[in-house]
Amino acid sequence: MTFPGSAIAQTYPPTKAGLERLVADDAAMLPLARAVALKQKVANWEKLNIKCYHYPNGKSNCYPAPKDFIAQIEAHIFKIDGFVIDSDEWKVSIPSDNSTPAGLPDEPVELDQNFPDIVSPVTPQTRQFNEAVKQFGLVIWSEFGGPPRAYPEEDFYTDVTVDYSPNIEPVPGVLSIEFSAGNSHHGAADGGEYDSFDFNWDVAANRPVEAGDLFDEATDWKNGLADAVNDYFRRQTYLQGVTVDAAIVSDPHRWALLQTGLRVDGAFGGHSQGETSALITWAALKPYLKKGGLVSP
């Protein structure tokens, strides 16, 4: 399979040099660079007001007073196919002397939530992307124990991180974002949970990519994809013995649509193998691809 063009993500770190390089590459981004610089100056390690989460049972759980509640907001800019993406990041460290009940390790609780946000161009379509990807990220945040929590006591000993990175060289017409998520329970022997997911946005249709945009539903594509992924794992020495079923790999939120193929992401190997990915070439998937779909056979 060949694709026209090459969508390379450019990264601009949140430093003066990084912002100057952004402006040098695209003079139209000067107002954005100034805005990001101001955001960095005002918000970086800024003390916030006390933050409370309210639960359905009517109870509330409030974090420590403002002097002990520090948030860090960082800017990190990506430029992909004409879209400028800034990180909407929220970091919190809850000091152990205020949050640790008797008998638990004396460690601060770390919360880190980071979602992509298209800041240029600003259109109804990019606003829709921003809202959709944020809701997707919040679902992951909740599933991994991010507050508000059903059991407020977990606020005192569970770290949660949800982060993202753009997938480089996606299929043309697709914005592809990989999310990584994890949690860690202080004092627990199992080390917590972790996993990775993908969010693919069909720019022309202005909605998330669905399985029917890629595969011919009249074929046995789910089992075909599972067979291809398991064959990939068998050929990797360190992943031998790892298997996945069709129900898992057929979830579009496990896919990164790349020009080189379909990458299937997830912590399929458990703690021993870490996060695992399988890259299946489009040629291998040709019998299952939909004519006129995002990737034509």
C-alpha positions, 0 to 999 in steps of 0.5 A: 500500500502506498499513500500520497504525502507524508504526515510528519509530526513536529514537536515544539517543547514549551521553552523560548527556543521551542516557541521561536522555532514554531514561529520560524516554521509558521509565522502565522503561529506568532499569536499562539506562541505568545499565548502559550508563553503567557500561559506557561508564565502564569500557570506553571506551578501556580497555587490553585484554590482548594478542589473538592469532588462531590459524590452521588451519596451527597458526601464531598472529598476536598483536597488540602488547603491551597498552600499544600495543593500545587498544580503544574500546567505544561504546554507542549505543541505538536503540529500535524497536517496543518493542525496545531495541538497543545497539551491540556495537562493537569498535574497534582501532587497531594502531600503525604503529611496531609493525605496519608492515613495511619499505616499507609506509606508516607508518599504523596499521591500523584495525579496527571491528566493530559489530553490533546487540544487543537488550538489552530485552526479554531473551527466548529469541527476542531472544537468537536474533535477537542470535546470528543477526545476529551470525553474519551480521555475522561472515560479512561481516567475514570476507568483507571481510578481518577477522581471523582472516585466511588471510594474517596479513601482511594484519593489518599493512596492511588496515583493515576496517570493518563497521557497521550502522544500523536501517532506519527505518519497516520493514514491521510485524512486521519488524526490518530492519538495514542493514550497511555494510562496507569495507576499505582496503589501505594503499598500494593505488591501488584504494581497497579494497572496500565494499558494503552488505547487509540483515538482515531478521528476521520477529518472529512467525516468529523467523527471518530473512525469506526470499524466499518470505515476500514473493514468490509463487514461481509468478511470475517475480518475480526478473526482475520485480524486476531489471527494476524496479531497472534501470528505477529506475537508468535514471531516475537521471541519475548511475546511467545505465549501471548494471545488475544481474542477477536473481541479485543482486537476488533475494538477501534480504540485499540488501533493506530491507523498508520501508513505502514499498517494497522498497529494494535495496541494494549497491555496484552502480555500483562506485567511480565511483557509490559505494553505490547503492540502488533503492526499488521501491514495493510497488505496482510489485511487486504482480503478484509478491507472495504472498497472505498474505505479509509484504506482501499485494498 
